[in-house]
Amino acid sequence: MSEQNGEVDFALVAFREDGVWQLQDIAPPAYETIDSLSHALRQVSRDEGAVGMVAIDEDFFVLVRVDGPRTRVLLSDVTAADEWELAQSAIDFLGLPPPEDDDVEVPAGDLDLLGDLGLHAIDMGALLDDVELYPDEMLSEVARQLGFGELFDDAVGLTSA
């Protein structure tokens, strides 16, 4: 397993400061494992915590939410753990077995990790089921529903629809 910086599409942290969403880049190597990512998020998190969004190689994404001592994780595709250290770290964090060769591309983790911010598990599941969307497009929709879609789209170079 190797990750080269060129294969990371983006690594961002979103947090609210005085009720306003802020978005910052996460520098390597902070996004290489769930532990290092959650540590980085805690450096910027405020009372409401922080949400980390990492998209890899237009293949999958990891959402990590820290809120006080609690870390919650959502991996968009369990099969990514075969090739990517970050995805394997998410599988390990979640206490799941390694993916089998015949596993299908399914998410793993906490579908409701953003429920209290307005994006509930059923909506997250529906978003993850949309096979037409790339990870950056899925995360753009997540950002839009949380209230920082334009900020996100500007940061990753997507044009707002």
Contact map, one row per residue, 1 for C-alpha under 8 A:
11100000000000000000000000000000000000000000000000000000000000000000000000000000011110000000000000000000000000000000000000000000000000000000000000000000000000000
11110000000000000000000000000000000000000000000000000000000000000000000000000000001110000000000000000000000000000000000000000000000000000000000000000000000000000
11111011000000000000000000000000000000000000000000000000000000000000000000000000000110000000000000000000000000000000000000000000000000000000000000000000000000000
01111111000000000000000000000000000000000000000000000000000000000000000000000000000000000000000000000000000000000000000000000000000000000000000000000000000000000
00111111000000000000000000010000000000000000000000000000000000000000000000000000000000000000000000000000000000000000000000000000000000000000000000000000000000000
00011111100000000000000000000000000000000000000000000000000000000000000000000000000000000000000000000000000000000000000000000000000000000000000000000000000000000
00111111100000000000000000000000000000000000000000000001100000000000000000000000000000000000000000000000000000000000000000000000000000000000000000000000000000000
00111111111000000000000000000000000000000000000000000111100000000000000000000000000000000000000000000000000000000000000000000000000000000000000000000000000000000
00000111111000000000000000000000000000000000000000000111110000000000000000000000000000000000000000000000000000000000000000000000000000000000000000000000000000000
00000001111100000000000010000000000000000000000000001111000000000000000000000000000000000000000000000000000000000000000000000000000000000000000000000000000100000
00000001111110000000000011100010000000000000000000011110000000000000000000000000000000000000000000000000000000000000000000000000000000000000000000000000000000000
00000000011111000000001111000000000000000000000000011100000000000000000000000000000000000000000000000000000000000000000000000000000000000000000000000000000000000
00000000001111100000001111000000000000001000000001111000000000000000000000000000000000000000000000000000000000000000000000000000000000000000000000000000000000000
00000000000111110000111100000000000000000000000001110000000000000000000000000000000000000000000000000000000000000000000000000000000000000000000000000000000000000
00000000000011111000111000000000000000000001110111100000000000000000000000000000000000000000000000000000000000000000000000000000000000000000000000000000000000000
00000000000001111111110000000000000000000000010111000000000000000000000000000000000000000000000000000000000000000000000000000000000000000000000000000000000000000
00000000000000111111110000000000000000000000010000000000000000000000000000000000000000000000000000000000000000000000000000000000000000000000000000000000000000000
00000000000000011111000000000000000000000000000000000000000000000000000000000000000000000000000000000000000000000000000000000000000000000000000000000000000000000
00000000000000011111100000000000000000000000000000000000000000000000000000000000000000000000000000000000000000000000000000000000000000000000000000000000000000000
00000000000000011111110000000000000000000000000000000000000000000000000000000000000000000000000000000000000000000000000000000000000000000000000000000000000000000
00000000000001111011111000000000000000000000000000000000000000000000000000000000000000000000000000000000000000000000000000000000000000000000000000110000000000000
00000000000001111001111100000000000000000000000000000000000000000000000000000000000000000000000000000000000000000000000000000000000000000000000000000000000000000
00000000000111100000111110000000000000000000000000000000000000000000000000000000000000000000000000000000000000000000000000000000000000000000000000000011000000000
00000000000111000000011111000000000000000000000000000000000000000000000000000000000000000000000000000000000000000000000000000000000000000000000000000000000000000
00000000011110000000001111100000000000000000000000000000000000000000000000000000000000000000000000000000000000000000000000000000000000000000000000000000000000000
00000000001110000000000111110110000000010000000000000000000000000000000000000000000000000000000000000000000000000000000000000000000000000000000000000000000000000
00000000001000000000000011111110000000000000000000000000000000000000000000000000000000000000000000000000000000000000000000000000000000000000000000000000000000000
00001000000000000000000001111111000000000000000000000000000000000000000000000000000000000000000000000000000000000000000000000000000000000000000000000000000000000
00000000000000000000000000111111000100000000000000000000000000000000000000000000000000000000000000000000000000000000000000000000000000000000000000000000000000000
00000000000000000000000001111111100110110000000000000000000000000000000000000000000000000000000000000000000000000000000000000000000000000000000000000000000000000
00000000001000000000000001111111110110000000000000000100000000000000000000000000000001000000000000000000000000000000000000000000000000000000000000000000000000000
00000000000000000000000000011111110110000000000000000000000000000000000000000000000011000000000000000000000000000000000000000000000000000000000000000000000000000
00000000000000000000000000000111111110000000000000000000000000000000000000000000000011001100000000000000000000000000000000000000000000000000000000000000000000000
00000000000000000000000000000011111111000000000000000000000000010000000000000000000001001100100000000000000000000000000000000000000000000000000000000000000000000
00000000000000000000000000000000111111100000000000000000000000000000000000000000000000000000000000000000000000000000000000000000000000000000000000000000000000000
00000000000000000000000000001111111111110000000000000000000000000000000000000000000000000000000000000000000000000000000000000000000000000000000000000000000000000
00000000000000000000000000000111111111111000000000010000000000010000000000000000000000000000000000000000000000000000000000000000000000000000000000000000000000000
00000000000000000000000000000000011111111100000000010000000000011100001000000000000000000000000000000000000000000000000000000000000000000000000000000000000000000
00000000000000000000000000000100001111111110000000000000000000000000000000000000000000000000000000000000000000000000000000000000000000000000000000000000000000000
00000000000000000000000001000100000111111111000000000000000000000000000000000000000000000000000000000000000000000000000000000000000000000000000000000000000000000
00000000000010000000000000000000000011111111100001110000000000001100000000000000000000000000000000000000000000000000000000000000000000000000000000000000000000000
00000000000000000000000000000000000001111111100011000000000000000100000000000000000000000000000000000000000000000000000000000000000000000000000000000000000000000
00000000000000000000000000000000000000111111100000000000000000000000000000000000000000000000000000000000000000000000000000000000000000000000000000000000000000000
00000000000000100000000000000000000000011111110001000000000000000000000000000000000000000000000000000000000000000000000000000000000000000000000000000000000000000
00000000000000100000000000000000000000001111111111000000000000000110000000000000000000000000000000000000000000000000000000000000000000000000000000000000000000000
00000000000000111000000000000000000000000001111111000000000000000000000000000000000000000000000000000000000000000000000000000000000000000000000000000000000000000
00000000000000000000000000000000000000000000111110000000000000000011000000000000000000000000000000000000000000000000000000000000000000000000000000000000000000000
00000000000000110000000000000000000000000000111111000000000000000010000000000000000000000000000000000000000000000000000000000000000000000000000000000000000000000
00000000000000110000000000000000000000000100111111100000000000001111000000000000000000000000000000000000000000000000000000000000000000000000000000000000000000000
00000000000011110000000000000000000000001101110111110000000000001110000000000000000000000000000000000000000000000000000000000000000000000000000000000000000000000
00000000000011100000000000000000000000001000000011111000000000111100000000000000000000000000000000000000000000000000000000000000000000000000000000000000000000000
00000000001111000000000000000000000011001000000001111100000001111000000000000000000000000000000000000000000000000000000000000000000000000000000000000000000000000
00000000011110000000000000000000000000000000000000111110000011110000000000000000000000000000000000000000000000000000000000000000000000000010000000000000000000000
00000001111100000000000000000010000000000000000000011111000011100000000000000000000000000000000000000000000000000000000000000000000000000000000000000000000000000
00000001111000000000000000000000000000000000000000001111111111000000000000000000000000000000000000000000000000000000000000000000000000110000000000000000000000000
00000011110000000000000000000000000000000000000000000111111110000000000000000000000000000000000000000000000000000000000000000000000000000000000000000000000000000
00000011100000000000000000000000000000000000000000000011111100000000000000000000000000000000000000000000000000000000000000000000000000000000000000000000000000000
00000000100000000000000000000000000000000000000000000011111100000000000000000000000000000000000000000000000000000000000000000000000001110000000000000000000000000
00000000000000000000000000000000000000000000000000000011111110000000000000000001000000000000000000000000000000000000000000000000000001100000000000000000000000000
00000000000000000000000000000000000000000000000000000011111111000000000000111001000000000000000000000000000000000000000000000000000001100000000000000000000000000
00000000000000000000000000000000000000000000000000001111001111100000000000111000000000000000000000000000000000000000000000000000000000100000000000000000000000000
00000000000000000000000000000000000000000000000000011110000111110000000011110000000000100100000000000000000000000000000000000000000000000000000000000000000000000
00000000000000000000000000000000000000000000000000111100000011111000000011100000000000000000000000000000000000000000000000000000000000000000000000000000000000000
00000000000000000000000000000000010011000000000000111000000001111100001111000000000000000000000000000000000000000000000000000000000000000000000000000000000000000
00000000000000000000000000000000000001001000000011110000000000111110001110000000000000000000000000000000000000001000000000000000000000000000000000000000000000000
00000000000000000000000000000000000001001100100011100000000000011111111100000000000000000000000000000000000000000000000000000000000000000000000000000000000000000
00000000000000000000000000000000000000000000101111000000000000001111111000000000000000000000000000000000000000000000000000000000000000000000000000000000000000000
00000000000000000000000000000000000000000000001010000000000000000111110000000000000000000000000000000000000000000000000000000000000000000000000000000000000000000
00000000000000000000000000000000000000000000000000000000000000000111111000000000000000000000000000000000000000000000000000000000000000000000000000000000000000000
00000000000000000000000000000000000000000000000000000000000000000111111100000000000000000000000000000000000000000000000000000000000000000000000000000000000000000
00000000000000000000000000000000000001000000000000000000000000011110111110000000000000000000000000000000000000000000000000000000000000000000000000000000000000000
00000000000000000000000000000000000000000000000000000000000000011100011111000000000000000000000000000000000011001000000000000000000000000000000000000000000000000
00000000000000000000000000000000000000000000000000000000000001111000001111100000000000000100010000000000000011001000000000000000000000000000000000000000000000000
00000000000000000000000000000000000000000000000000000000000001110000000111110000000000000100000000000000001111101000000000000000000000000000000000000000000000000
00000000000000000000000000000000000000000000000000000000000111100000000011111100000000100110000000000000001110000000000000000000000000000000000000000000000000000
00000000000000000000000000000000000000000000000000000000000111000000000001111100000000000000000000000000011100000000000000000001000000000000000000000000000000000
00000000000000000000000000000000000000000000000000000000000110000000000000111111000000000000000000000000111100000000000000000000000000000000000000000000000000000
00000000000000000000000000000000000000000000000000000000000000000000000000111111100000100010000000100001111100000000000000000000000000000000000000000000000000000
00000000000000000000000000000000000000000000000000000000000000000000000000001111110000000000000000110011110000000000000000000000000000000000000000000000000000000
00000000000000000000000000000000000000000000000000000000001100000000000000001111111100110000000000000000000000000000000000000000000000000000000000000000000000000
00000000000000000000000000000000000000000000000000000000000000000000000000000111111111111010000001100000000000000000000000000000000000000000000000000000000000000
10000000000000000000000000000000000000000000000000000000000000000000000000000011111100010000000001100000000000000000000000000000000000000000000000000000000000000
11000000000000000000000000000000000000000000000000000000000000000000000000000001111110100000000000000000000000000000000000000000000000000000000000000000000000000
11100000000000000000000000000000000000000000000000000000000000000000000000000001111111110000000000000000000000000000000000000000000000000000000000000000000000000
11100000000000000000000000000001100000000000000000000000000000000000000000000000101111111000000000000000000000000000000000000000000000000000000000000000000000000
00000000000000000000000000000011110000000000000000000000000000000000000000000000100111111100000000000000000000000000000000000000000000000000000000000000000000000
00000000000000000000000000000000000000000000000000000000000001000000000000100101101111111110000000000000000000000000000000000000000000000000000000000000000000000
00000000000000000000000000000000000000000000000000000000000000000000000000000001110111111111000001000000000000000000000000000000000000000000000000000000000000000
00000000000000000000000000000000110000000000000000000000000000000000000000000000100011111111100000000000000000000000000000000000000000000000000000000000000000000
00000000000000000000000000000000110000000000000000000000000001000000000011100000000001111111110000000000000000000000000000000000000000000000000000000000000000000
00000000000000000000000000000000000000000000000000000000000000000000000000100100100000111111111111000000000100000000000000000000000000000000000000000000000000000
00000000000000000000000000000000000000000000000000000000000000000000000000000000000000011111111110000000000000000000000000000000000000000000000000000000000000000
00000000000000000000000000000000010000000000000000000000000000000000000000000000000000001111111100000000000000000000000000000000000000000000000000000000000000000
00000000000000000000000000000000000000000000000000000000000000000000000010000000000000000111111100000000000010000000000000000000000000000000000000000000000000000
00000000000000000000000000000000000000000000000000000000000000000000000000000000000000000011111110000000000000000000000000000000000000000000000000000000000000000
00000000000000000000000000000000000000000000000000000000000000000000000000000000000000000011111111000000000000000000000000000000000000000000000000000000000000000
00000000000000000000000000000000000000000000000000000000000000000000000000000000000000000011001111100000000000000000000000000000000000000000000000000000000000000
00000000000000000000000000000000000000000000000000000000000000000000000000000000110000010010000111110000000000000000000000000000000000000000000000000000000000000
00000000000000000000000000000000000000000000000000000000000000000000000000000110110000000000000011111010000000000000000000000000000000000000000000000000000000000
00000000000000000000000000000000000000000000000000000000000000000000000000000010000000000000000001111110000000000000000000000000000000000000000000000000000000000
00000000000000000000000000000000000000000000000000000000000000000000000000000000000000000000000000111110000000000000000000000000000000000000000000000000000000000
00000000000000000000000000000000000000000000000000000000000000000000000000000000000000000000000000011111000000000000000000000000000000000000000000000000000000000
00000000000000000000000000000000000000000000000000000000000000000000000000000010000000000000000000111111100000000000000000000000000000000000000000000000000000000
00000000000000000000000000000000000000000000000000000000000000000000000000000110000000000000000000000111110000000000000000000000000000000000000000000000000000000
00000000000000000000000000000000000000000000000000000000000000000000000000001110000000000000000000000011111000000000000000000000000000000000000000000000000000000
00000000000000000000000000000000000000000000000000000000000000000000000000011110000000000000000000000001111100000000000000000000000000000000000000000000000000000
00000000000000000000000000000000000000000000000000000000000000000000000001111100000000000000000000000000111110000000000000000001000000000000000000000000000000000
00000000000000000000000000000000000000000000000000000000000000000000000001111100000000000010000000000000011111100000000000000000000000000000000000000000000000000
00000000000000000000000000000000000000000000000000000000000000000000000111100000000000000000010000000000001111100000000000000000000000000000000000000000000000000
00000000000000000000000000000000000000000000000000000000000000000000000111000000000000000000000000000000000111111000000000000000000000000000000000000000000000000
00000000000000000000000000000000000000000000000000000000000000000000000001000000000000000000000000000000000111111100000111011000000000000000000000000000000000000
00000000000000000000000000000000000000000000000000000000000000000000000000000000000000000000000000000000000001111110001110010000000000000000000000000000000000000
00000000000000000000000000000000000000000000000000000000000000001000000111000000000000000000000000000000000001111111000110000000000000000000000000000000000000000
00000000000000000000000000000000000000000000000000000000000000000000000000000000000000000000000000000000000000111111111110000000000000000000000000000000000000000
00000000000000000000000000000000000000000000000000000000000000000000000000000000000000000000000000000000000000011111111110000000000000000000000000000000000000000
00000000000000000000000000000000000000000000000000000000000000000000000000000000000000000000000000000000000000001111111100000000000000000000000000000000000000000
00000000000000000000000000000000000000000000000000000000000000000000000000000000000000000000000000000000000000000111111000000000000000000000000001000000000000000
00000000000000000000000000000000000000000000000000000000000000000000000000000000000000000000000000000000000000000111111100000000000000000000000011000000000000000
00000000000000000000000000000000000000000000000000000000000000000000000000000000000000000000000000000000000000010111111110110000000000000000010011000000000000000
00000000000000000000000000000000000000000000000000000000000000000000000000000000000000000000000000000000000000111111011111110000000000000000000000000000000000000
00000000000000000000000000000000000000000000000000000000000000000000000000000000000000000000000000000000000000111110001111111000000000000000000000000000000000000
00000000000000000000000000000000000000000000000000000000000000000000000000000000000000000000000000000000000000100000000111111100000000000000000000000000000000000
00000000000000000000000000000000000000000000000000000000000000000000000000000000000000000000000000000000000000000000001111111110000000000000000000000000000000000
00000000000000000000000000000000000000000000000000000000000000000000000000000000000000000000000000000000000000110000001111111111000000000000010000000000000000000
00000000000000000000000000000000000000000000000000000000000000000000000000000000000000000000000000000000000000100000000011111111100000000000000000000000000000000
00000000000000000000000000000000000000000000000000000000000000000000000000000000000000000000000000000000000000000000000001111111110000000000000000000000000000000
00000000000000000000000000000000000000000000000000000000000000000000000000000000000000000000000000000000000000000000000000111111110000000100000000000000000000000
00000000000000000000000000000000000000000000000000000000000000000000000000010000000000000000000000000000001000000000000000011111111000000100000000000000000000000
00000000000000000000000000000000000000000000000000000000000000000000000000000000000000000000000000000000000000000000000000001111111000000000000000000000000000000
00000000000000000000000000000000000000000000000000000000000000000000000000000000000000000000000000000000000000000000000000000111111110000000000000000000000000000
00000000000000000000000000000000000000000000000000000000000000000000000000000000000000000000000000000000000000000000000000000001111111000000000000000000000000000
00000000000000000000000000000000000000000000000000000000000000000000000000000000000000000000000000000000000000000000000000000000011111000000000000000000000000000
00000000000000000000000000000000000000000000000000000000000000000000000000000000000000000000000000000000000000000000000000000000011111101100000000000000000000000
00000000000000000000000000000000000000000000000000000000011100000000000000000000000000000000000000000000000000000000000000000000001111111100000000000000000000000
00000000000000000000000000000000000000000000000000000010011110000000000000000000000000000000000000000000000000000000000000000000000011111110000000000000000000000
00000000000000000000000000000000000000000000000000000010010000000000000000000000000000000000000000000000000000000000000000000000000001111111000000000000000100000
00000000000000000000000000000000000000000000000000000000000000000000000000000000000000000000000000000000000000000000000000000000000011111111100000000000000000000
00000000000000000000000000000000000000000000000000000000000000000000000000000000000000000000000000000000000000000000000000000011000011111111110000000000000000000
00000000000000000000000000000000000000000000000000001000000000000000000000000000000000000000000000000000000000000000000000000000000000111111111000000000000000000
00000000000000000000000000000000000000000000000000000000000000000000000000000000000000000000000000000000000000000000000000000000000000011111111100001001100000000
00000000000000000000000000000000000000000000000000000000000000000000000000000000000000000000000000000000000000000000000000000000000000001111111110001000000000000
00000000000000000000000000000000000000000000000000000000000000000000000000000000000000000000000000000000000000000000001000010000000000000111111111001000000000000
00000000000000000000000000000000000000000000000000000000000000000000000000000000000000000000000000000000000000000000000000000000000000000011111111111001000000000
00000000000000000000000000000000000000000000000000000000000000000000000000000000000000000000000000000000000000000000000000000000000000000001111111111100000000000
00000000000000000000000000000000000000000000000000000000000000000000000000000000000000000000000000000000000000000000011000000000000000000000111111111000000000000
00000000000000000000000000000000000000000000000000000000000000000000000000000000000000000000000000000000000000000000111000000000000000000000011111111000000000000
00000000000000000000100000000000000000000000000000000000000000000000000000000000000000000000000000000000000000000000000000000000000000000000001111111000000000000
00000000000000000000100000000000000000000000000000000000000000000000000000000000000000000000000000000000000000000000000000000000000000000000001111111111000000000
00000000000000000000000000000000000000000000000000000000000000000000000000000000000000000000000000000000000000000000000000000000000000000001111111111111100000000
00000000000000000000000000000000000000000000000000000000000000000000000000000000000000000000000000000000000000000000000000000000000000000000000100011111110000010
00000000000000000000001000000000000000000000000000000000000000000000000000000000000000000000000000000000000000000000000000000000000000000000000000011111111000000
00000000000000000000001000000000000000000000000000000000000000000000000000000000000000000000000000000000000000000000000000000000000000000001001000011111111100000
00000000000000000000000000000000000000000000000000000000000000000000000000000000000000000000000000000000000000000000000000000000000000000001000000001111111111110
00000000000000000000000000000000000000000000000000000000000000000000000000000000000000000000000000000000000000000000000000000000000000000000000000000111111111100
00000000000000000000000000000000000000000000000000000000000000000000000000000000000000000000000000000000000000000000000000000000000000000000000000000011111111000
00000000010000000000000000000000000000000000000000000000000000000000000000000000000000000000000000000000000000000000000000000000000000010000000000000001111111000
00000000000000000000000000000000000000000000000000000000000000000000000000000000000000000000000000000000000000000000000000000000000000000000000000000000111111100
00000000000000000000000000000000000000000000000000000000000000000000000000000000000000000000000000000000000000000000000000000000000000000000000000000000111111110
00000000000000000000000000000000000000000000000000000000000000000000000000000000000000000000000000000000000000000000000000000000000000000000000000000000110011111
00000000000000000000000000000000000000000000000000000000000000000000000000000000000000000000000000000000000000000000000000000000000000000000000000000100100001111
00000000000000000000000000000000000000000000000000000000000000000000000000000000000000000000000000000000000000000000000000000000000000000000000000000000000000111
